Amino acid sequence: MTVFHGKIITVDSSNTIAGYLVEDGGRIVFSGSSDCPVTFPNGIEWIHRMVNNPNVPHRVDLANAIRVCTVNGYYNTFDDDLRGSLETGKIADMIILDKSPYDVLRI
């Protein structure tokens, strides 16, 4: 167990997705990240794997999978005031998709 900025942090990793859990006021916030440049940082692939996990009970719904790869990551690194969501004054990376992820069929 590691304590950082008064928050308890547990680190767990598997394959290309490293998970960070922050306990904050009774809630645990999970985020996804990579070991780039050791592994390729592909958020779309991470979302796909969370939503379509072959172990059905471990699947994550799409809205939460998107949060894991966006806002939650910056919350867990204490940068959510600077990035993680599209808001005026924040730093942002964006991708443009040819269709809504909510309209794509699940496996």
PyMOL CGO cylinders between C-alpha atoms (Angstrom):
from pymol import cmd
from pymol.cgo import CYLINDER

trace = [
    CYLINDER, 0.00, 0.00, 0.00, 1.27, 3.46, -0.92, 0.3, 1, 1, 1, 1, 1, 1,
    CYLINDER, 1.27, 3.46, -0.92, -0.04, 6.74, 0.48, 0.3, 1, 1, 1, 1, 1, 1,
    CYLINDER, -0.04, 6.74, 0.48, 0.29, 9.77, -1.79, 0.3, 1, 1, 1, 1, 1, 1,
    CYLINDER, 0.29, 9.77, -1.79, -1.29, 13.17, -1.16, 0.3, 1, 1, 1, 1, 1, 1,
    CYLINDER, -1.29, 13.17, -1.16, -3.32, 11.61, 1.65, 0.3, 1, 1, 1, 1, 1, 1,
    CYLINDER, -3.32, 11.61, 1.65, -4.86, 9.02, -0.67, 0.3, 1, 1, 1, 1, 1, 1,
    CYLINDER, -4.86, 9.02, -0.67, -4.28, 5.26, -0.55, 0.3, 1, 1, 1, 1, 1, 1,
    CYLINDER, -4.28, 5.26, -0.55, -3.03, 3.95, -3.88, 0.3, 1, 1, 1, 1, 1, 1,
    CYLINDER, -3.03, 3.95, -3.88, -2.86, 0.30, -4.96, 0.3, 1, 1, 1, 1, 1, 1,
    CYLINDER, -2.86, 0.30, -4.96, -1.13, -0.58, -8.22, 0.3, 1, 1, 1, 1, 1, 1,
    CYLINDER, -1.13, -0.58, -8.22, -1.98, -3.69, -10.22, 0.3, 1, 1, 1, 1, 1, 1,
    CYLINDER, -1.98, -3.69, -10.22, -0.96, -4.55, -13.78, 0.3, 1, 1, 1, 1, 1, 1,
    CYLINDER, -0.96, -4.55, -13.78, -1.78, -7.20, -16.36, 0.3, 1, 1, 1, 1, 1, 1,
    CYLINDER, -1.78, -7.20, -16.36, -0.55, -7.43, -19.95, 0.3, 1, 1, 1, 1, 1, 1,
    CYLINDER, -0.55, -7.43, -19.95, -0.67, -3.97, -21.52, 0.3, 1, 1, 1, 1, 1, 1,
    CYLINDER, -0.67, -3.97, -21.52, -3.11, -2.33, -19.10, 0.3, 1, 1, 1, 1, 1, 1,
    CYLINDER, -3.11, -2.33, -19.10, -1.81, -1.10, -15.76, 0.3, 1, 1, 1, 1, 1, 1,
    CYLINDER, -1.81, -1.10, -15.76, -4.57, -0.36, -13.27, 0.3, 1, 1, 1, 1, 1, 1,
    CYLINDER, -4.57, -0.36, -13.27, -4.39, 2.30, -10.61, 0.3, 1, 1, 1, 1, 1, 1,
    CYLINDER, -4.39, 2.30, -10.61, -6.90, 2.31, -7.78, 0.3, 1, 1, 1, 1, 1, 1,
    CYLINDER, -6.90, 2.31, -7.78, -7.26, 5.38, -5.59, 0.3, 1, 1, 1, 1, 1, 1,
    CYLINDER, -7.26, 5.38, -5.59, -9.40, 5.22, -2.47, 0.3, 1, 1, 1, 1, 1, 1,
    CYLINDER, -9.40, 5.22, -2.47, -10.90, 8.65, -1.97, 0.3, 1, 1, 1, 1, 1, 1,
    CYLINDER, -10.90, 8.65, -1.97, -13.68, 9.26, 0.51, 0.3, 1, 1, 1, 1, 1, 1,
    CYLINDER, -13.68, 9.26, 0.51, -15.08, 5.74, 0.30, 0.3, 1, 1, 1, 1, 1, 1,
    CYLINDER, -15.08, 5.74, 0.30, -14.91, 5.36, -3.48, 0.3, 1, 1, 1, 1, 1, 1,
    CYLINDER, -14.91, 5.36, -3.48, -12.30, 3.55, -5.53, 0.3, 1, 1, 1, 1, 1, 1,
    CYLINDER, -12.30, 3.55, -5.53, -11.37, 5.05, -8.89, 0.3, 1, 1, 1, 1, 1, 1,
    CYLINDER, -11.37, 5.05, -8.89, -9.85, 2.70, -11.49, 0.3, 1, 1, 1, 1, 1, 1,
    CYLINDER, -9.85, 2.70, -11.49, -7.88, 4.03, -14.44, 0.3, 1, 1, 1, 1, 1, 1,
    CYLINDER, -7.88, 4.03, -14.44, -6.05, 2.51, -17.40, 0.3, 1, 1, 1, 1, 1, 1,
    CYLINDER, -6.05, 2.51, -17.40, -2.56, 3.36, -18.58, 0.3, 1, 1, 1, 1, 1, 1,
    CYLINDER, -2.56, 3.36, -18.58, 0.36, 1.86, -20.46, 0.3, 1, 1, 1, 1, 1, 1,
    CYLINDER, 0.36, 1.86, -20.46, 4.05, 1.27, -19.99, 0.3, 1, 1, 1, 1, 1, 1,
    CYLINDER, 4.05, 1.27, -19.99, 4.76, 3.29, -23.13, 0.3, 1, 1, 1, 1, 1, 1,
    CYLINDER, 4.76, 3.29, -23.13, 7.23, 2.97, -24.84, 0.3, 1, 1, 1, 1, 1, 1,
    CYLINDER, 7.23, 2.97, -24.84, 7.36, -0.69, -23.74, 0.3, 1, 1, 1, 1, 1, 1,
    CYLINDER, 7.36, -0.69, -23.74, 3.73, -1.22, -24.77, 0.3, 1, 1, 1, 1, 1, 1,
    CYLINDER, 3.73, -1.22, -24.77, 1.67, 0.70, -27.30, 0.3, 1, 1, 1, 1, 1, 1,
    CYLINDER, 1.67, 0.70, -27.30, -0.76, 3.19, -25.71, 0.3, 1, 1, 1, 1, 1, 1,
    CYLINDER, -0.76, 3.19, -25.71, -4.00, 2.35, -27.51, 0.3, 1, 1, 1, 1, 1, 1,
    CYLINDER, -4.00, 2.35, -27.51, -6.99, 3.57, -25.50, 0.3, 1, 1, 1, 1, 1, 1,
    CYLINDER, -6.99, 3.57, -25.50, -9.49, 2.36, -28.10, 0.3, 1, 1, 1, 1, 1, 1,
    CYLINDER, -9.49, 2.36, -28.10, -8.10, -1.18, -27.77, 0.3, 1, 1, 1, 1, 1, 1,
    CYLINDER, -8.10, -1.18, -27.77, -8.27, -0.94, -23.96, 0.3, 1, 1, 1, 1, 1, 1,
    CYLINDER, -8.27, -0.94, -23.96, -11.91, 0.13, -24.15, 0.3, 1, 1, 1, 1, 1, 1,
    CYLINDER, -11.91, 0.13, -24.15, -12.65, -2.73, -26.56, 0.3, 1, 1, 1, 1, 1, 1,
    CYLINDER, -12.65, -2.73, -26.56, -11.02, -5.26, -24.22, 0.3, 1, 1, 1, 1, 1, 1,
    CYLINDER, -11.02, -5.26, -24.22, -12.90, -3.97, -21.16, 0.3, 1, 1, 1, 1, 1, 1,
    CYLINDER, -12.90, -3.97, -21.16, -16.29, -3.99, -22.90, 0.3, 1, 1, 1, 1, 1, 1,
    CYLINDER, -16.29, -3.99, -22.90, -15.74, -7.33, -24.68, 0.3, 1, 1, 1, 1, 1, 1,
    CYLINDER, -15.74, -7.33, -24.68, -13.81, -9.22, -22.01, 0.3, 1, 1, 1, 1, 1, 1,
    CYLINDER, -13.81, -9.22, -22.01, -14.15, -12.96, -22.71, 0.3, 1, 1, 1, 1, 1, 1,
    CYLINDER, -14.15, -12.96, -22.71, -14.86, -13.42, -18.99, 0.3, 1, 1, 1, 1, 1, 1,
    CYLINDER, -14.86, -13.42, -18.99, -18.37, -11.93, -19.12, 0.3, 1, 1, 1, 1, 1, 1,
    CYLINDER, -18.37, -11.93, -19.12, -18.68, -11.10, -15.38, 0.3, 1, 1, 1, 1, 1, 1,
    CYLINDER, -18.68, -11.10, -15.38, -15.53, -8.97, -15.72, 0.3, 1, 1, 1, 1, 1, 1,
    CYLINDER, -15.53, -8.97, -15.72, -16.90, -6.83, -18.55, 0.3, 1, 1, 1, 1, 1, 1,
    CYLINDER, -16.90, -6.83, -18.55, -17.24, -3.08, -18.03, 0.3, 1, 1, 1, 1, 1, 1,
    CYLINDER, -17.24, -3.08, -18.03, -20.04, -1.05, -19.60, 0.3, 1, 1, 1, 1, 1, 1,
    CYLINDER, -20.04, -1.05, -19.60, -18.98, 1.37, -22.34, 0.3, 1, 1, 1, 1, 1, 1,
    CYLINDER, -18.98, 1.37, -22.34, -19.52, 4.61, -20.38, 0.3, 1, 1, 1, 1, 1, 1,
    CYLINDER, -19.52, 4.61, -20.38, -17.33, 3.39, -17.52, 0.3, 1, 1, 1, 1, 1, 1,
    CYLINDER, -17.33, 3.39, -17.52, -14.68, 2.01, -19.90, 0.3, 1, 1, 1, 1, 1, 1,
    CYLINDER, -14.68, 2.01, -19.90, -14.42, 5.45, -21.52, 0.3, 1, 1, 1, 1, 1, 1,
    CYLINDER, -14.42, 5.45, -21.52, -14.08, 7.10, -18.08, 0.3, 1, 1, 1, 1, 1, 1,
    CYLINDER, -14.08, 7.10, -18.08, -11.34, 4.61, -17.12, 0.3, 1, 1, 1, 1, 1, 1,
    CYLINDER, -11.34, 4.61, -17.12, -9.31, 5.73, -20.16, 0.3, 1, 1, 1, 1, 1, 1,
    CYLINDER, -9.31, 5.73, -20.16, -9.99, 9.47, -19.82, 0.3, 1, 1, 1, 1, 1, 1,
    CYLINDER, -9.99, 9.47, -19.82, -11.07, 11.36, -16.71, 0.3, 1, 1, 1, 1, 1, 1,
    CYLINDER, -11.07, 11.36, -16.71, -10.16, 8.68, -14.16, 0.3, 1, 1, 1, 1, 1, 1,
    CYLINDER, -10.16, 8.68, -14.16, -6.53, 8.50, -15.26, 0.3, 1, 1, 1, 1, 1, 1,
    CYLINDER, -6.53, 8.50, -15.26, -5.97, 12.17, -14.65, 0.3, 1, 1, 1, 1, 1, 1,
    CYLINDER, -5.97, 12.17, -14.65, -7.93, 12.07, -11.40, 0.3, 1, 1, 1, 1, 1, 1,
    CYLINDER, -7.93, 12.07, -11.40, -5.62, 9.34, -10.13, 0.3, 1, 1, 1, 1, 1, 1,
    CYLINDER, -5.62, 9.34, -10.13, -2.51, 11.33, -11.09, 0.3, 1, 1, 1, 1, 1, 1,
    CYLINDER, -2.51, 11.33, -11.09, -3.97, 14.48, -9.54, 0.3, 1, 1, 1, 1, 1, 1,
    CYLINDER, -3.97, 14.48, -9.54, -4.09, 16.24, -12.94, 0.3, 1, 1, 1, 1, 1, 1,
    CYLINDER, -4.09, 16.24, -12.94, -7.88, 16.29, -13.47, 0.3, 1, 1, 1, 1, 1, 1,
    CYLINDER, -7.88, 16.29, -13.47, -7.93, 20.07, -13.10, 0.3, 1, 1, 1, 1, 1, 1,
    CYLINDER, -7.93, 20.07, -13.10, -5.67, 20.28, -16.19, 0.3, 1, 1, 1, 1, 1, 1,
    CYLINDER, -5.67, 20.28, -16.19, -6.75, 17.39, -18.43, 0.3, 1, 1, 1, 1, 1, 1,
    CYLINDER, -6.75, 17.39, -18.43, -8.96, 14.32, -18.84, 0.3, 1, 1, 1, 1, 1, 1,
    CYLINDER, -8.96, 14.32, -18.84, -12.12, 15.99, -20.14, 0.3, 1, 1, 1, 1, 1, 1,
    CYLINDER, -12.12, 15.99, -20.14, -12.97, 18.48, -22.88, 0.3, 1, 1, 1, 1, 1, 1,
    CYLINDER, -12.97, 18.48, -22.88, -13.37, 21.77, -21.05, 0.3, 1, 1, 1, 1, 1, 1,
    CYLINDER, -13.37, 21.77, -21.05, -12.25, 25.34, -21.65, 0.3, 1, 1, 1, 1, 1, 1,
    CYLINDER, -12.25, 25.34, -21.65, -8.71, 25.85, -20.41, 0.3, 1, 1, 1, 1, 1, 1,
    CYLINDER, -8.71, 25.85, -20.41, -7.78, 22.16, -20.22, 0.3, 1, 1, 1, 1, 1, 1,
    CYLINDER, -7.78, 22.16, -20.22, -5.15, 20.35, -22.27, 0.3, 1, 1, 1, 1, 1, 1,
    CYLINDER, -5.15, 20.35, -22.27, -6.81, 17.78, -24.53, 0.3, 1, 1, 1, 1, 1, 1,
    CYLINDER, -6.81, 17.78, -24.53, -6.06, 14.95, -26.92, 0.3, 1, 1, 1, 1, 1, 1,
    CYLINDER, -6.06, 14.95, -26.92, -8.94, 13.94, -29.16, 0.3, 1, 1, 1, 1, 1, 1,
    CYLINDER, -8.94, 13.94, -29.16, -9.72, 11.25, -31.66, 0.3, 1, 1, 1, 1, 1, 1,
    CYLINDER, -9.72, 11.25, -31.66, -12.35, 11.42, -34.35, 0.3, 1, 1, 1, 1, 1, 1,
    CYLINDER, -12.35, 11.42, -34.35, -14.31, 8.23, -34.96, 0.3, 1, 1, 1, 1, 1, 1,
    CYLINDER, -14.31, 8.23, -34.96, -16.36, 7.38, -38.03, 0.3, 1, 1, 1, 1, 1, 1,
    CYLINDER, -16.36, 7.38, -38.03, -19.28, 6.19, -35.84, 0.3, 1, 1, 1, 1, 1, 1,
    CYLINDER, -19.28, 6.19, -35.84, -20.43, 6.37, -32.26, 0.3, 1, 1, 1, 1, 1, 1,
    CYLINDER, -20.43, 6.37, -32.26, -18.95, 3.68, -30.01, 0.3, 1, 1, 1, 1, 1, 1,
    CYLINDER, -18.95, 3.68, -30.01, -22.46, 3.22, -28.63, 0.3, 1, 1, 1, 1, 1, 1,
    CYLINDER, -22.46, 3.22, -28.63, -23.64, 2.09, -32.08, 0.3, 1, 1, 1, 1, 1, 1,
    CYLINDER, -23.64, 2.09, -32.08, -20.97, -0.60, -32.56, 0.3, 1, 1, 1, 1, 1, 1,
    CYLINDER, -20.97, -0.60, -32.56, -22.11, -4.17, -31.89, 0.3, 1, 1, 1, 1, 1, 1,
    CYLINDER, -22.11, -4.17, -31.89, -20.52, -5.94, -28.93, 0.3, 1, 1, 1, 1, 1, 1,
    CYLINDER, -20.52, -5.94, -28.93, -18.82, -9.28, -29.42, 0.3, 1, 1, 1, 1, 1, 1,
]
cmd.load_cgo(trace, "trace")
